[in-house]
Amino acid sequence: MGMFQPIARNIWMKRIYHTFLGGPMVRGASRLIATAEQEPQELMNGGIPDRQIVVRRNGIERARGIPQPGPLS
């Protein structure tokens, strides 16, 4: 659960990390990459300006259906 907003497991450790290491790194970044739909809003709620957030989806998309059996080409 390495999300920007600590929500599960070891929340206090994540808060310590954000205070001393993660926070300065995020504030100094020119861009932050969000890969899930909820991440841009979480980053903006955390004080990150919208202009610094870039949405880049993970490379895997859900299949629209099961392909018909046939020869491999």
C-alpha positions in Angstrom: 0.0 0.0 0.0 2.6 2.5 -1.1 0.0 5.2 -1.9 0.6 8.9 -1.3 -2.2 9.0 1.3 -1.5 6.4 4.1 -4.7 4.3 4.5 -3.6 0.8 5.6 -0.9 -1.0 7.5 1.8 0.8 9.3 0.2 4.2 9.0 2.4 5.8 11.6 5.5 4.6 9.8 4.2 6.0 6.5 3.5 9.4 8.2 7.1 9.4 9.6 8.4 8.6 6.2 6.3 11.4 4.5 7.4 13.9 7.2 11.2 13.4 6.8 11.8 11.8 3.4 8.8 11.6 1.1 7.4 15.1 1.7 10.6 16.9 0.8 11.0 14.7 -2.3 7.4 15.2 -3.4 7.6 19.0 -2.9 10.8 19.2 -4.9 9.5 17.1 -7.8 8.6 18.8 -11.1 6.0 16.1 -11.9 4.2 13.4 -10.0 2.8 10.3 -11.9 -0.6 9.0 -10.9 -1.5 5.5 -12.2 -4.9 5.0 -10.7 -8.1 7.1 -11.0 -8.2 8.2 -7.4 -4.6 9.2 -7.1 -4.8 12.7 -8.8 -7.5 13.8 -6.3 -5.5 12.3 -3.3 -2.4 14.3 -4.5 -4.4 17.5 -4.8 -5.9 16.9 -1.4 -2.4 16.6 -0.1 -1.5 20.0 -1.4 0.1 19.1 -4.8 -0.9 21.5 -7.5 -2.8 20.0 -10.4 -0.2 21.2 -12.9 2.4 18.9 -11.3 0.3 15.7 -11.7 0.5 13.6 -14.8 -1.8 10.6 -15.2 -0.2 7.6 -16.8 -2.1 4.4 -16.7 -0.5 1.0 -16.0 0.2 -0.9 -19.2 -2.4 -3.6 -18.5 -6.0 -3.2 -19.7 -8.9 -5.5 -18.9 -9.9 -7.7 -21.8 -13.3 -6.8 -23.4 -14.1 -10.4 -23.9 -12.6 -13.8 -24.4 -11.2 -14.3 -27.9 -12.6 -17.1 -30.1 -10.5 -20.2 -30.3 -8.5 -20.5 -33.5 -5.1 -20.8 -35.0 -2.3 -18.7 -33.7 -1.0 -16.2 -36.2 
